Amino acid sequence: MAHGPSGRLVADVAPALKRELHAALAADGTNFKEWLLARVSEYLDERRQPRLPGIAVSIAVPSNIPLAAEEPATYKTHSKQP
């Protein structure tokens, strides 16, 4: 992949892969440029400040998709029988 002073990124990919990617992104309501810029930002953020293991990652979720809440923990108590 060539690099120069412009803001363009150029990469050769198989035409079938390109079609599949664009179709999937369109189905998700985004486009290649928006998707790529989000992935680049995530990658560079991770390189600047790696996440700690076990810490959840925030992701952008469209407002029409409900988020599942974690069920509260249930604790069993044992009462002592005389």
N, CA, C and O atoms as a GROMACS GRO file, in nm:
protein
  328
    1MET      N    1   0.086  -0.116   0.000
    1MET     CA    2   0.000   0.000   0.000
    1MET      C    3   0.091   0.123   0.000
    1MET      O    4   0.180   0.135   0.084
    2ALA      N    5   0.068   0.211  -0.092
    2ALA     CA    6   0.149   0.332  -0.103
    2ALA      C    7   0.109   0.433   0.005
    2ALA      O    8  -0.006   0.437   0.047
    3HIS      N    9   0.205   0.514   0.049
    3HIS     CA   10   0.170   0.624   0.138
    3HIS      C   11   0.235   0.750   0.090
    3HIS      O   12   0.349   0.751   0.042
    4GLY      N   13   0.159   0.859   0.104
    4GLY     CA   14   0.207   0.990   0.062
    4GLY      C   15   0.145   1.096   0.150
    4GLY      O   16   0.083   1.064   0.252
    5PRO      N   17   0.159   1.222   0.112
    5PRO     CA   18   0.112   1.332   0.197
    5PRO      C   19  -0.039   1.357   0.192
    5PRO      O   20  -0.090   1.433   0.275
    6SER      N   21  -0.112   1.297   0.099
    6SER     CA   22  -0.256   1.323   0.089
    6SER      C   23  -0.330   1.253   0.202
    6SER      O   24  -0.271   1.174   0.276
    7GLY      N   25  -0.457   1.282   0.216
    7GLY     CA   26  -0.539   1.218   0.318
    7GLY      C   27  -0.606   1.091   0.270
    7GLY      O   28  -0.696   1.040   0.337
    8ARG      N   29  -0.565   1.040   0.157
    8ARG     CA   30  -0.630   0.922   0.101
    8ARG      C   31  -0.559   0.794   0.146
    8ARG      O   32  -0.437   0.791   0.161
    9LEU      N   33  -0.640   0.690   0.166
    9LEU     CA   34  -0.587   0.556   0.192
    9LEU      C   35  -0.629   0.471   0.074
    9LEU      O   36  -0.745   0.470   0.034
   10VAL      N   37  -0.535   0.399   0.017
   10VAL     CA   38  -0.564   0.315  -0.099
   10VAL      C   39  -0.515   0.174  -0.071
   10VAL      O   40  -0.400   0.153  -0.033
   11ALA      N   41  -0.605   0.078  -0.090
   11ALA     CA   42  -0.567  -0.062  -0.070
   11ALA      C   43  -0.642  -0.145  -0.174
   11ALA      O   44  -0.758  -0.118  -0.204
   12ASP      N   45  -0.577  -0.245  -0.226
   12ASP     CA   46  -0.641  -0.336  -0.321
   12ASP      C   47  -0.702  -0.452  -0.244
   12ASP      O   48  -0.635  -0.518  -0.165
   13VAL      N   49  -0.831  -0.476  -0.269
   13VAL     CA   50  -0.900  -0.591  -0.209
   13VAL      C   51  -0.977  -0.661  -0.319
   13VAL      O   52  -1.006  -0.603  -0.424
   14ALA      N   53  -1.010  -0.784  -0.295
   14ALA     CA   54  -1.087  -0.861  -0.393
   14ALA      C   55  -1.223  -0.795  -0.414
   14ALA      O   56  -1.286  -0.754  -0.316
   15PRO      N   57  -1.270  -0.784  -0.538
   15PRO     CA   58  -1.399  -0.720  -0.565
   15PRO      C   59  -1.516  -0.782  -0.487
   15PRO      O   60  -1.604  -0.710  -0.441
   16ALA      N   61  -1.516  -0.913  -0.471
   16ALA     CA   62  -1.625  -0.978  -0.397
   16ALA      C   63  -1.622  -0.936  -0.250
   16ALA      O   64  -1.728  -0.914  -0.190
   17LEU      N   65  -1.504  -0.926  -0.192
   17LEU     CA   66  -1.491  -0.883  -0.053
   17LEU      C   67  -1.538  -0.739  -0.038
   17LEU      O   68  -1.607  -0.705   0.059
   18LYS      N   69  -1.502  -0.654  -0.132
   18LYS     CA   70  -1.544  -0.514  -0.130
   18LYS      C   71  -1.696  -0.503  -0.137
   18LYS      O   72  -1.756  -0.428  -0.061
   19ARG      N   73  -1.758  -0.578  -0.227
   19ARG     CA   74  -1.905  -0.575  -0.240
   19ARG      C   75  -1.971  -0.622  -0.111
   19ARG      O   76  -2.068  -0.561  -0.065
   20GLU      N   77  -1.919  -0.729  -0.053
   20GLU     CA   78  -1.977  -0.783   0.071
   20GLU      C   79  -1.964  -0.682   0.185
   20GLU      O   80  -2.058  -0.662   0.262
   21LEU      N   81  -1.849  -0.619   0.196
   21LEU     CA   82  -1.828  -0.520   0.301
   21LEU      C   83  -1.923  -0.402   0.284
   21LEU      O   84  -1.988  -0.362   0.380
   22HIS      N   85  -1.931  -0.347   0.165
   22HIS     CA   86  -2.020  -0.232   0.141
   22HIS      C   87  -2.166  -0.269   0.167
   22HIS      O   88  -2.242  -0.188   0.221
   23ALA      N   89  -2.207  -0.389   0.129
   23ALA     CA   90  -2.345  -0.433   0.154
   23ALA      C   91  -2.372  -0.446   0.303
   23ALA      O   92  -2.477  -0.404   0.351
   24ALA      N   93  -2.277  -0.504   0.377
   24ALA     CA   94  -2.294  -0.520   0.521
   24ALA      C   95  -2.300  -0.384   0.591
   24ALA      O   96  -2.382  -0.362   0.680
   25LEU      N   97  -2.214  -0.293   0.550
   25LEU     CA   98  -2.214  -0.160   0.611
   25LEU      C   99  -2.343  -0.086   0.579
   25LEU      O  100  -2.398  -0.018   0.666
   26ALA      N  101  -2.391  -0.097   0.457
   26ALA     CA  102  -2.518  -0.033   0.420
   26ALA      C  103  -2.632  -0.090   0.504
   26ALA      O  104  -2.720  -0.015   0.548
   27ALA      N  105  -2.632  -0.220   0.525
   27ALA     CA  106  -2.736  -0.284   0.607
   27ALA      C  107  -2.730  -0.233   0.751
   27ALA      O  108  -2.832  -0.228   0.819
   28ASP      N  109  -2.610  -0.196   0.797
   28ASP     CA  110  -2.594  -0.142   0.931
   28ASP      C  111  -2.617   0.009   0.936
   28ASP      O  112  -2.607   0.070   1.042
   29GLY      N  113  -2.647   0.068   0.821
   29GLY     CA  114  -2.676   0.212   0.816
   29GLY      C  115  -2.554   0.301   0.821
   29GLY      O  116  -2.563   0.415   0.866
   30THR      N  117  -2.441   0.250   0.775
   30THR     CA  118  -2.319   0.331   0.772
   30THR      C  119  -2.251   0.314   0.638
   30THR      O  120  -2.302   0.244   0.550
   31ASN      N  121  -2.139   0.378   0.621
   31ASN     CA  122  -2.064   0.363   0.497
   31ASN      C  123  -1.918   0.333   0.530
   31ASN      O  124  -1.878   0.337   0.646
   32PHE      N  125  -1.841   0.304   0.428
   32PHE     CA  126  -1.704   0.262   0.449
   32PHE      C  127  -1.620   0.369   0.519
   32PHE      O  128  -1.542   0.338   0.609
   33LYS      N  129  -1.636   0.495   0.479
   33LYS     CA  130  -1.555   0.602   0.538
   33LYS      C  131  -1.585   0.615   0.688
   33LYS      O  132  -1.493   0.621   0.768
   34GLU      N  133  -1.713   0.618   0.725
   34GLU     CA  134  -1.749   0.630   0.867
   34GLU      C  135  -1.697   0.510   0.946
   34GLU      O  136  -1.641   0.525   1.055
   35TRP      N  137  -1.715   0.390   0.891
   35TRP     CA  138  -1.670   0.268   0.957
   35TRP      C  139  -1.518   0.268   0.975
   35TRP      O  140  -1.467   0.237   1.082
   36LEU      N  141  -1.448   0.302   0.868
   36LEU     CA  142  -1.302   0.302   0.873
   36LEU      C  143  -1.250   0.404   0.974
   36LEU      O  144  -1.160   0.374   1.052
   37LEU      N  145  -1.306   0.525   0.973
   37LEU     CA  146  -1.260   0.626   1.067
   37LEU      C  147  -1.285   0.583   1.212
   37LEU      O  148  -1.203   0.610   1.299
   38ALA      N  149  -1.397   0.516   1.238
   38ALA     CA  150  -1.426   0.466   1.373
   38ALA      C  151  -1.325   0.359   1.412
   38ALA      O  152  -1.274   0.360   1.525
   39ARG      N  153  -1.294   0.264   1.320
   39ARG     CA  154  -1.198   0.158   1.352
   39ARG      C  155  -1.058   0.215   1.372
   39ARG      O  156  -0.986   0.172   1.462
   40VAL      N  157  -1.019   0.313   1.291
   40VAL     CA  158  -0.887   0.375   1.304
   40VAL      C  159  -0.877   0.445   1.440
   40VAL      O  160  -0.776   0.433   1.510
   41SER      N  161  -0.982   0.518   1.477
   41SER     CA  162  -0.984   0.587   1.605
   41SER      C  163  -0.972   0.488   1.720
   41SER      O  164  -0.896   0.511   1.814
   42GLU      N  165  -1.048   0.378   1.716
   42GLU     CA  166  -1.041   0.276   1.820
   42GLU      C  167  -0.901   0.216   1.829
   42GLU      O  168  -0.847   0.199   1.938
   43TYR      N  169  -0.843   0.186   1.715
   43TYR     CA  170  -0.709   0.126   1.711
   43TYR      C  171  -0.605   0.219   1.771
   43TYR      O  172  -0.522   0.177   1.852
   44LEU      N  173  -0.609   0.346   1.731
   44LEU     CA  174  -0.510   0.441   1.782
   44LEU      C  175  -0.532   0.469   1.930
   44LEU      O  176  -0.436   0.485   2.005
   45ASP      N  177  -0.659   0.476   1.974
   45ASP     CA  178  -0.687   0.494   2.117
   45ASP      C  179  -0.630   0.378   2.197
   45ASP      O  180  -0.571   0.398   2.304
   46GLU      N  181  -0.647   0.257   2.146
   46GLU     CA  182  -0.596   0.137   2.214
   46GLU      C  183  -0.443   0.140   2.222
   46GLU      O  184  -0.385   0.101   2.324
   47ARG      N  185  -0.379   0.186   2.117
   47ARG     CA  186  -0.232   0.193   2.118
   47ARG      C  187  -0.183   0.299   2.216
   47ARG      O  188  -0.079   0.282   2.279
   48ARG      N  189  -0.259   0.408   2.228
   48ARG     CA  190  -0.219   0.514   2.322
   48ARG      C  191  -0.241   0.470   2.466
   48ARG      O  192  -0.156   0.494   2.552
   49GLN      N  193  -0.355   0.406   2.492
   49GLN     CA  194  -0.390   0.366   2.629
   49GLN      C  195  -0.458   0.230   2.625
   49GLN      O  196  -0.579   0.222   2.609
   50PRO      N  197  -0.381   0.122   2.639
   50PRO     CA  198  -0.440  -0.012   2.634
   50PRO      C  199  -0.546  -0.030   2.743
   50PRO      O  200  -0.533   0.022   2.853
   51ARG      N  201  -0.651  -0.106   2.709
   51ARG     CA  202  -0.758  -0.137   2.806
   51ARG      C  203  -0.707  -0.238   2.907
   51ARG      O  204  -0.621  -0.321   2.878
   52LEU      N  205  -0.761  -0.229   3.026
   52LEU     CA  206  -0.730  -0.327   3.129
   52LEU      C  207  -0.810  -0.452   3.104
   52LEU      O  208  -0.926  -0.443   3.062
   53PRO      N  209  -0.754  -0.570   3.128
   53PRO     CA  210  -0.830  -0.694   3.109
   53PRO      C  211  -0.954  -0.695   3.197
   53PRO      O  212  -0.950  -0.653   3.313
   54GLY      N  213  -1.064  -0.742   3.142
   54GLY     CA  214  -1.188  -0.755   3.218
   54GLY      C  215  -1.272  -0.629   3.223
   54GLY      O  216  -1.381  -0.631   3.281
   55ILE      N  217  -1.226  -0.520   3.164
   55ILE     CA  218  -1.303  -0.396   3.163
   55ILE      C  219  -1.384  -0.392   3.034
   55ILE      O  220  -1.330  -0.410   2.925
   56ALA      N  221  -1.513  -0.368   3.048
   56ALA     CA  222  -1.602  -0.365   2.932
   56ALA      C  223  -1.566  -0.248   2.841
   56ALA      O  224  -1.520  -0.144   2.887
   57VAL      N  225  -1.588  -0.268   2.713
   57VAL     CA  226  -1.560  -0.166   2.613
   57VAL      C  227  -1.692  -0.104   2.571
   57VAL      O  228  -1.789  -0.175   2.544
   58SER      N  229  -1.696   0.028   2.566
   58SER     CA  230  -1.816   0.097   2.518
   58SER      C  231  -1.820   0.087   2.367
   58SER      O  232  -1.718   0.103   2.300
   59ILE      N  233  -1.937   0.060   2.314
   59ILE     CA  234  -1.953   0.057   2.169
   59ILE      C  235  -2.071   0.143   2.132
   59ILE      O  236  -2.164   0.160   2.210
   60ALA      N  237  -2.068   0.197   2.014
   60ALA     CA  238  -2.180   0.276   1.966
   60ALA      C  239  -2.290   0.180   1.920
   60ALA      O  240  -2.267   0.094   1.835
   61VAL      N  241  -2.408   0.196   1.977
   61VAL     CA  242  -2.520   0.111   1.942
   61VAL      C  243  -2.631   0.202   1.892
   61VAL      O  244  -2.665   0.299   1.959
   62PRO      N  245  -2.689   0.173   1.775
   62PRO     CA  246  -2.800   0.255   1.727
   62PRO      C  247  -2.911   0.264   1.831
   62PRO      O  248  -2.936   0.168   1.904
   63SER      N  249  -2.978   0.379   1.837
   63SER     CA  250  -3.079   0.402   1.941
   63SER      C  251  -3.198   0.309   1.931
   63SER      O  252  -3.272   0.292   2.028
   64ASN      N  253  -3.220   0.248   1.815
   64ASN     CA  254  -3.335   0.157   1.801
   64ASN      C  255  -3.306   0.015   1.849
   64ASN      O  256  -3.393  -0.071   1.841
   65ILE      N  257  -3.186  -0.010   1.898
   65ILE     CA  258  -3.151  -0.142   1.948
   65ILE      C  259  -3.148  -0.136   2.101
   65ILE      O  260  -3.066  -0.066   2.159
   66PRO      N  261  -3.238  -0.211   2.167
   66PRO     CA  262  -3.240  -0.206   2.314
   66PRO      C  263  -3.116  -0.274   2.372
   66PRO      O  264  -3.066  -0.373   2.317
   67LEU      N  265  -3.069  -0.221   2.481
   67LEU     CA  266  -2.954  -0.280   2.550
   67LEU      C  267  -3.005  -0.367   2.663
   67LEU      O  268  -3.096  -0.328   2.737
   68ALA      N  269  -2.947  -0.484   2.677
   68ALA     CA  270  -2.986  -0.574   2.784
   68ALA      C  271  -2.914  -0.533   2.912
   68ALA      O  272  -2.793  -0.510   2.911
   69ALA      N  273  -2.989  -0.525   3.019
   69ALA     CA  274  -2.927  -0.493   3.148
   69ALA      C  275  -2.885  -0.622   3.215
   69ALA      O  276  -2.949  -0.726   3.200
   70GLU      N  277  -2.778  -0.614   3.288
   70GLU     CA  278  -2.731  -0.732   3.360
   70GLU      C  279  -2.827  -0.760   3.475
   70GLU      O  280  -2.869  -0.668   3.545
   71GLU      N  281  -2.859  -0.885   3.493
   71GLU     CA  282  -2.947  -0.924   3.603
   71GLU      C  283  -2.873  -0.902   3.735
   71GLU      O  284  -2.754  -0.930   3.744
   72PRO      N  285  -2.944  -0.852   3.838
   72PRO     CA  286  -2.878  -0.837   3.967
   72PRO      C  287  -2.838  -0.973   4.022
   72PRO      O  288  -2.905  -1.074   3.999
   73ALA      N  289  -2.730  -0.974   4.095
   73ALA     CA  290  -2.682  -1.099   4.154
   73ALA      C  291  -2.779  -1.147   4.261
   73ALA      O  292  -2.833  -1.067   4.338
   74THR      N  293  -2.802  -1.276   4.266
   74THR     CA  294  -2.888  -1.334   4.368
   74THR      C  295  -2.800  -1.404   4.469
   74THR      O  296  -2.713  -1.484   4.434
   75TYR      N  297  -2.822  -1.373   4.593
   75TYR     CA  298  -2.742  -1.434   4.699
   75TYR      C  299  -2.830  -1.524   4.783
   75TYR      O  300  -2.940  -1.485   4.822
   76LYS      N  301  -2.783  -1.643   4.809
   76LYS     CA  302  -2.857  -1.737   4.893
   76LYS      C  303  -2.801  -1.725   5.034
   76LYS      O  304  -2.680  -1.722   5.055
   77THR      N  305  -2.892  -1.719   5.128
   77THR     CA  306  -2.848  -1.717   5.267
   77THR      C  307  -2.896  -1.845   5.333
   77THR      O  308  -3.003  -1.896   5.302
   78HIS      N  309  -2.818  -1.893   5.420
   78HIS     CA  310  -2.853  -2.014   5.493
   78HIS      C  311  -2.880  -1.978   5.637
   78HIS      O  312  -2.793  -1.927   5.708
   79SER      N  313  -2.999  -2.005   5.679
   79SER     CA  314  -3.030  -1.979   5.820
   79SER      C  315  -2.996  -2.104   5.900
   79SER      O  316  -3.015  -2.217   5.855
   80LYS      N  317  -2.945  -2.081   6.018
   80LYS     CA  318  -2.906  -2.194   6.103
   80LYS      C  319  -3.030  -2.248   6.171
   80LYS      O  320  -3.105  -2.174   6.234
   81GLN      N  321  -3.050  -2.376   6.159
   81GLN     CA  322  -3.162  -2.444   6.222
   81GLN      C  323  -3.118  -2.498   6.357
   81GLN      O  324  -3.014  -2.562   6.366
   82PRO      N  325  -3.196  -2.472   6.465
   82PRO     CA  326  -3.156  -2.526   6.596
   82PRO      C  327  -3.172  -2.675   6.606
   82PRO      O  328  -3.142  -2.734   6.710
   0.00000   0.00000   0.00000
